[in-house]
Amino acid sequence: MLEQGNIVSHICLLVGAFLILSGGLGILRFPDFFTRMHAAGITETLAATLIIVGLMIIAGWGIVQLKLFFILLFVMITSPTASHALAKSALHGGLQPKVKNVVDGDSP
């Protein structure tokens, strides 16, 4: 029988793995750079957070959990910053998002 901590950690790991797969699918399926980057950036940050939290629960109190906490802090700071910098440099370089023009009365 699994303990409650193990159940929570397994749920975090499974949801994190699902988000990684859905982010990869978004990279393959979305039409332009900005939507692909959004899929990768958002899901990577949340997936990495969930996986690290799941590992922290498994690790228990100790030096390993402290190291995982610092890795989590690093990921939470650098991943959104890198996504923002990448989008800003793409816009500065002249790359424009795909925009679908919708005329009144037409469905998208």
Summary of the structure (lengths in Angstrom):
residues: 108
radius of gyration: 18.4
end to end distance: 50.3
largest distance: 61.1
contacts: 280
relative contact order: 0.14
helix: 77%
strand: 0%
